[in-house]
Amino acid sequence: MVEYSEKIFDGICAKIAQGKSLVTICESKEFPSRAAFYKWLDGDQTLVDKYTRAKQECADFYAEEIISIADNCEDPQKARLQIEARKWTAAKLKPRAYGERVDHTSSDGSMTPQTTYNLGKLKSETLRELIAASEQE
């Protein structure tokens, strides 16, 4: 079993940031098993933060790799499959940057999002007006 070291952990994170899967990384004898890696994370917020950052960088790596695949892959079906897999993974890893944008309004206005208020910052007069208006509905 591979013992924890910062160098090994950082090496794993670097490989993840370069698009390698934890499954593939942990198959190598120089790295711990996936179970051991997850035990390293357990209860150590610094390591969790490093791992999370590596996964975010992986999403960026996949997004950038899509261009290379589109420009260089000779087989259109293979390129499409590779691109879709990377798009899906990037969207799951970093949804704000690569996820689908959803319009929450409807054409007839019946499903328009309601305005939310930070009640702690409202003046008492405005708060009373909001309460009165909501009671009339």
Residue frames as qw, qx, qy, qz and C-alpha x, y, z in Angstrom:
[[0.000, 0.889, 0.459, 0.000, 0.00, 0.00, 0.00],
 [0.391, 0.467, -0.016, 0.793, 1.26, 3.46, -0.93],
 [0.342, -0.566, -0.469, 0.586, 1.62, 5.76, 2.07],
 [0.138, 0.951, 0.275, 0.037, 0.42, 9.34, 1.91],
 [0.477, -0.287, 0.079, 0.827, 2.86, 12.00, 0.82],
 [0.220, 0.766, 0.137, -0.588, 2.16, 15.49, -0.41],
 [0.015, 0.460, -0.652, -0.602, 4.27, 14.81, -3.51],
 [0.113, 0.174, 0.953, 0.222, 2.19, 11.76, -4.45],
 [0.187, 0.679, 0.619, -0.348, -1.09, 13.54, -3.74],
 [0.143, 0.735, -0.132, -0.649, -0.04, 16.57, -5.81],
 [0.059, -0.251, 0.820, 0.511, 1.05, 14.21, -8.61],
 [0.183, 0.431, 0.884, 0.011, -2.40, 12.62, -8.65],
 [0.167, 0.790, 0.340, -0.483, -4.05, 16.05, -8.76],
 [0.024, 0.581, -0.458, -0.672, -1.77, 17.12, -11.62],
 [0.093, 0.029, 0.919, 0.383, -2.77, 14.06, -13.63],
 [0.170, 0.627, 0.731, -0.209, -6.46, 14.69, -12.91],
 [0.107, 0.770, 0.032, -0.628, -6.08, 18.29, -14.08],
 [0.054, 0.428, -0.676, -0.597, -4.63, 16.91, -17.33],
 [0.707, 0.156, -0.271, -0.634, -7.75, 14.83, -17.96],
 [0.370, 0.146, -0.916, 0.057, -6.65, 11.49, -16.52],
 [0.712, -0.470, -0.275, -0.443, -9.23, 9.53, -14.54],
 [0.439, -0.595, 0.571, -0.358, -8.64, 8.53, -10.93],
 [0.964, 0.023, 0.233, -0.129, -9.35, 4.92, -11.95],
 [0.781, 0.545, -0.172, 0.251, -6.51, 4.99, -14.49],
 [0.050, 0.770, -0.472, 0.426, -4.13, 6.83, -12.18],
 [0.607, -0.481, 0.515, -0.369, -4.70, 4.42, -9.29],
 [0.981, 0.184, -0.031, -0.049, -4.03, 1.36, -11.47],
 [0.502, 0.635, -0.464, 0.358, -0.33, 2.27, -11.37],
 [0.782, -0.281, -0.453, 0.323, 1.75, 0.71, -8.59],
 [0.364, 0.167, -0.251, 0.881, 3.30, 4.10, -7.77],
 [0.327, -0.330, 0.019, -0.885, -0.08, 5.47, -6.67],
 [0.309, -0.006, 0.796, -0.521, -2.53, 4.35, -3.97],
 [0.056, 0.417, 0.882, 0.214, -5.76, 2.51, -4.64],
 [0.183, -0.543, -0.309, -0.759, -8.87, 4.63, -5.14],
 [0.642, -0.637, -0.424, -0.050, -10.09, 3.56, -1.69],
 [0.632, -0.322, -0.198, 0.677, -6.83, 4.70, -0.10],
 [0.194, 0.278, 0.172, 0.925, -6.97, 7.99, -2.01],
 [0.383, -0.634, -0.373, -0.559, -10.48, 8.66, -0.75],
 [0.698, -0.557, -0.360, 0.271, -9.33, 7.87, 2.80],
 [0.467, -0.016, -0.062, 0.882, -6.65, 10.52, 2.39],
 [0.096, -0.453, -0.276, -0.843, -9.40, 13.01, 1.53],
 [0.539, -0.603, -0.575, -0.124, -11.59, 12.00, 4.45],
 [0.520, -0.771, -0.261, 0.260, -11.55, 14.77, 7.02],
 [0.487, -0.337, 0.163, 0.789, -8.80, 16.85, 5.40],
 [0.331, 0.852, 0.315, -0.255, -10.35, 19.97, 3.88],
 [0.055, -0.740, 0.450, 0.497, -7.04, 21.12, 2.40],
 [0.273, -0.113, 0.883, 0.365, -6.76, 17.90, 0.37],
 [0.361, 0.612, 0.698, -0.082, -10.43, 18.08, -0.62],
 [0.175, 0.883, 0.018, -0.436, -9.86, 21.65, -1.86],
 [0.125, -0.533, 0.679, 0.489, -6.82, 20.56, -3.91],
 [0.325, 0.182, 0.908, 0.192, -8.75, 17.64, -5.41],
 [0.308, 0.769, 0.501, -0.249, -11.72, 19.90, -6.20],
 [0.081, 0.813, -0.264, -0.512, -9.44, 22.43, -7.88],
 [0.218, -0.273, 0.839, 0.417, -7.88, 19.62, -9.96],
 [0.349, 0.464, 0.813, 0.037, -11.35, 18.49, -11.09],
 [0.231, 0.871, 0.191, -0.389, -12.21, 22.08, -12.06],
 [0.037, -0.659, 0.557, 0.504, -8.98, 22.29, -14.06],
 [0.354, 0.062, 0.903, 0.235, -9.90, 18.97, -15.68],
 [0.383, 0.724, 0.544, -0.184, -13.17, 20.52, -16.91],
 [0.146, 0.870, -0.196, -0.429, -11.19, 23.36, -18.47],
 [0.253, -0.384, 0.802, 0.380, -8.78, 20.85, -20.01],
 [0.420, 0.353, 0.831, 0.094, -11.67, 18.93, -21.62],
 [0.315, 0.855, 0.284, -0.299, -13.25, 22.13, -22.93],
 [0.041, 0.784, -0.445, -0.430, -9.97, 23.15, -24.55],
 [0.365, -0.184, 0.874, 0.263, -9.33, 19.65, -25.88],
 [0.559, 0.574, 0.564, -0.198, -12.61, 19.75, -27.82],
 [0.327, 0.856, -0.181, -0.356, -11.12, 22.27, -30.25],
 [0.118, -0.539, 0.796, 0.250, -8.10, 20.07, -30.87],
 [0.485, 0.163, 0.859, -0.016, -10.28, 17.03, -31.52],
 [0.509, 0.738, 0.345, -0.276, -12.52, 18.97, -33.90],
 [0.234, 0.848, -0.356, -0.315, -9.51, 20.31, -35.81],
 [0.008, 0.578, -0.805, -0.135, -7.46, 17.12, -35.97],
 [0.584, 0.009, 0.793, -0.173, -9.58, 13.98, -35.82],
 [0.125, 0.187, -0.729, -0.647, -9.90, 12.26, -39.21],
 [0.181, -0.330, -0.913, -0.156, -12.94, 10.16, -38.29],
 [0.275, -0.392, -0.066, -0.875, -16.04, 12.36, -37.85],
 [0.756, -0.434, -0.402, -0.280, -17.95, 9.74, -35.83],
 [0.712, -0.184, -0.428, 0.525, -15.04, 9.22, -33.46],
 [0.174, 0.227, -0.143, 0.947, -14.60, 13.01, -33.13],
 [0.475, -0.475, -0.241, -0.700, -18.29, 13.48, -32.37],
 [0.809, -0.395, -0.433, 0.025, -18.19, 10.80, -29.66],
 [0.594, -0.062, -0.335, 0.728, -15.03, 12.23, -28.10],
 [0.014, -0.330, 0.005, -0.944, -16.40, 15.76, -28.18],
 [0.609, -0.499, -0.322, -0.526, -19.76, 14.79, -26.67],
 [0.787, -0.323, -0.449, 0.273, -18.06, 12.83, -23.88],
 [0.435, 0.016, -0.249, 0.865, -15.85, 15.79, -23.03],
 [0.225, -0.420, -0.149, -0.867, -18.72, 18.29, -23.23],
 [0.716, -0.498, -0.411, -0.266, -20.83, 16.15, -20.89],
 [0.734, -0.258, -0.392, 0.490, -17.99, 15.67, -18.41],
 [0.253, 0.184, -0.120, 0.942, -16.98, 19.34, -18.43],
 [0.396, -0.490, -0.243, -0.738, -20.63, 20.34, -17.85],
 [0.781, -0.475, -0.404, -0.041, -20.88, 17.99, -14.86],
 [0.676, -0.153, -0.296, 0.658, -17.56, 19.06, -13.36],
 [0.169, -0.248, -0.092, 0.949, -18.06, 22.79, -13.88],
 [0.205, 0.629, 0.743, 0.101, -21.75, 23.46, -14.60],
 [0.008, 0.856, 0.180, -0.484, -21.59, 27.25, -14.27],
 [0.071, -0.593, 0.497, 0.629, -19.01, 27.47, -17.01],
 [0.099, 0.203, -0.842, -0.490, -19.96, 24.57, -19.29],
 [0.249, 0.345, 0.871, -0.244, -23.51, 23.52, -18.33],
 [0.080, 0.543, 0.644, 0.533, -26.64, 24.24, -20.30],
 [0.095, 0.020, 0.216, -0.972, -28.20, 27.65, -19.77],
 [0.037, -0.505, -0.861, -0.045, -31.86, 27.36, -18.85],
 [0.163, -0.266, -0.097, -0.945, -34.39, 30.12, -19.49],
 [0.055, -0.288, -0.866, 0.406, -36.88, 29.97, -16.62],
 [0.338, 0.329, 0.149, -0.869, -39.48, 32.21, -18.24],
 [0.438, 0.384, 0.807, 0.101, -42.48, 31.13, -20.26],
 [0.171, 0.275, 0.475, 0.818, -43.84, 32.74, -23.39],
 [0.270, -0.704, -0.497, -0.429, -47.11, 33.74, -21.68],
 [0.025, -0.578, 0.362, -0.730, -45.40, 35.01, -18.51],
 [0.796, -0.461, -0.147, -0.363, -47.15, 32.51, -16.25],
 [0.919, -0.233, -0.144, 0.283, -43.87, 30.93, -15.17],
 [0.281, 0.764, -0.249, 0.524, -41.78, 34.06, -14.65],
 [0.591, -0.122, -0.592, 0.534, -39.45, 33.70, -11.65],
 [0.346, -0.891, -0.283, -0.074, -40.48, 35.64, -8.59],
 [0.221, 0.716, -0.368, 0.550, -38.22, 38.34, -7.25],
 [0.742, -0.405, -0.450, 0.287, -36.51, 37.37, -4.03],
 [0.081, -0.875, 0.143, -0.455, -35.56, 39.83, -1.34],
 [0.511, 0.058, -0.629, 0.583, -32.94, 39.85, 1.38],
 [0.398, -0.773, -0.437, -0.229, -35.34, 40.65, 4.21],
 [0.629, -0.497, -0.221, 0.555, -32.54, 41.66, 6.55],
 [0.345, -0.064, 0.164, 0.922, -31.67, 44.64, 4.35],
 [0.068, -0.611, -0.547, -0.568, -35.20, 45.93, 3.74],
 [0.124, -0.221, 0.318, -0.914, -36.52, 48.93, 5.60],
 [0.177, 0.245, 0.856, -0.420, -39.40, 48.09, 7.91],
 [0.463, 0.483, 0.133, -0.731, -41.83, 50.17, 5.82],
 [0.457, 0.392, -0.645, -0.471, -40.91, 48.26, 2.64],
 [0.084, 0.041, -0.987, 0.130, -41.19, 44.97, 4.50],
 [0.344, 0.356, 0.617, -0.612, -44.71, 45.89, 5.69],
 [0.516, 0.494, -0.195, -0.672, -45.69, 46.76, 2.11],
 [0.335, 0.283, -0.864, -0.248, -44.42, 43.39, 0.84],
 [0.081, 0.133, 0.927, -0.342, -46.29, 41.51, 3.55],
 [0.435, 0.449, 0.352, -0.696, -49.49, 43.43, 2.80],
 [0.488, 0.465, -0.463, -0.575, -49.13, 42.78, -0.93],
 [0.228, 0.160, -0.957, -0.082, -48.57, 39.06, -0.39],
 [0.222, 0.244, 0.798, -0.505, -51.64, 38.82, 1.84],
 [0.503, 0.473, 0.055, -0.721, -53.80, 40.35, -0.92],
 [0.340, 0.352, -0.753, -0.440, -52.77, 37.66, -3.44]]
